[in-house]
Amino acid sequence: MTTTSKYKFVVSNAAGHSVEKMCNLLEVSRSGYYDWIDRPSSKREIKHKRILEAIKKIHKKHPMWGVDPIWAEIKEAIPCSRNTVYSIMKENGIKSKRKAKWKATTNSNHNLPVAPNLLEQDFNIKIPNTVWVGDITYNWTEEGWLYTAIVKDLCTKDVVGYAMGDRINKELVIKAMKMALRREKPSADLIFHSDRGSQYCSNDFRELLKTNHIRQSMSRRGNPYDNACAENFFSCLKCECTNFYYFKNRDEAKQAIFEYIEVYYNRQRRHAALGWLTPYAYKNILFQNKRAA
């Protein structure tokens, strides 16, 4: 809040005080006070008011957003610095609404064959549909657990395939992979990376990858950082969506997760790794650049 705004706040909330007392309080002359009270707002104040209105509108729509995605959204319409947005948010008590993170795990205690780690934590991928990652998580409902498997493109951060069900089995990850293959139709030599869960090590899943000329990669034993890029999606899903609900049944949970992926995550959620663009916008830019080349 600027000094001028603070004074106006004092004046507007000083019912019962005479102008003379107010002038003494603010240490200004009566004539100076009347000149000031009639003075129009400065260009800076007008701009900051516009920014505050924009912040409130964005925060209402996306209460989980922090400073950076809000700033990325605002500066497209109102040129401003990150510090300006941060200061206005801080002054007005506007914060991101997030709940605590919690992670899912898969069973890696099995005797099935495992694949080598082809990524070695190199998650900086520049070309779409060259590296996909996958993982499985769970959400509680009154009917029991709902399990969700996803396939995510490391380049665009787009969730290209997913499947939900009441069992955490190989069929779940196969269904998610088949959806990704139908949508993206990747070229040969794509890499798919996951943890060592038995679902990903199953003969049927490995055969699906082999049939589609996909090289399989897996995290090292006991090293969660090797698949952190996939687990990050589930952290976002729970912090920004499912942790805020209590689901009466699996269908309710499925609908919430479907809307989060298709409506919000892929099309509206801005990502720092994409220069604060959405996966949808980033993919379009890459497509246009490729067509123009």
Buried (B, 14 or more C-beta within 10 A) or exposed (E): EEEBBEBBEEBEEBEEBEEEEBBEEBEBEEEEBEEBEEEEEEEEEEBBEBBBEBBBEBBEEBBBBBBBBBBBBBBEEBEBEBEBBBBBBEEEEBEBBBEEEEEBEBEBEEEBEBBEBBBEBEBEBEEBBBBBBBBBBBBEBEBEBBBBBBBBBBBBBBBBBBBBBEEBBBBBBBBBBBBBBEEBEBEEEBBBBBBBBBBBBBEEBBEBBEEBEBBBBBBBEEEEEBBBBBBBBBBBBBBBBBBBEEBEEBEBBBEBBEEBBEEBBBEBBBBEBBEBBBBBBBBEEBEEEEEEE
